[in-house]
């Protein structure tokens, strides 16, 4: 579980292989969109809550390749289907789940 605001990992390939640079650039573009989408969505939501984001629904909303979005979302929380994010105080957020 990650805390709001979230950040996504980036691919820092800087080698000579043009194809690998292109793939890294595409990954970074999608990573920035996913990061902005989740942070913008959580901005106005109540604090001390736990929120879940599924990879396929993010891909659908952003109209991006689902496999690439899955890789990006996996880098946030290592969840196989999405990411779980809490906003505010962790203990209060968890106690609301019980």
N, C-alpha and C positions, 0 to 999 in steps of 0.2 A: 504494500500500500504506500502510495506516495502522497506528499503534501502539496497543496495548491500554493503557489503557481508551479506548474510542472515545466520541465524542460526535456527536450528530446535529444538523443545523441546525434551527432553528425558524422559523416564519412569524410575524413581528411586526406584522401588519396591525392597526392600531388606528383605522381610519377609521369613517365613519358607516354604510357599507353593511353591513347585517345579514347578508346572504348571504356576503359575503367574510369577515366575522368568524367566521361559523359554519364555513366551510371552513378557515380558519386554525386554529381551535380543534381541529377534527378532525385536521388534519395534525399539530399539536403533540401531541395525545393518542397518535396512532400512532407518532410519532417517539420519544416517551418509552418506549413499550412496546418498540419495536425496539432502542433503546439499552440498555434494561435486559435484554432477552433475550440480546443478544450479550455484554454485559459479564458477566452471570451465568453464561452458558455457558463463557466463557473463564476465569472465576475459578479453577476447580479444574484446568484443563488445564496440561500441562507448559510451562515457559518455553523460550525460544529455539526456537520453532516458528512456522510459518506456517499460518494457518487460512483457509479460504474459506467464505463464507456466500452462498448463492444467494437472490435475492429471493423466488422462488416458494416455496421451502421455508420461509422465515421467515413468509410470508403464510399458508401452510398451518398451521404450528405455532401461530401467534397467532390464526388464524381472522379475519383482516382482509382488506380489499379488496386484491387483488394489485397493482393499478395504484398505489394510494396507498403501499403498502409499497415498491414499486419506486422511486417518487420519493424516499422517505426513504432507502433504501439507496444510491441514486445520489448523494445528498448526502454520504455518508460517504466514498466512494472514487472517485466518478465512473465506476464500472464499470457496464456496460450490463446485466449479468446478476446482479451481486452485488458483494460487497466482499471484499478480501483484507486480512487483518489479521495482524500479527506480534506475538508476545508475548515480551518479554525483549530480548535483544541482537539487533539487526538483522543484523549480520555473521554471527553464529553461526546464526541462523535461515535465512539465505539459503544458507550453506554446506551445510546439511543437505538442501537441495533438489537439490544437484548430485550 
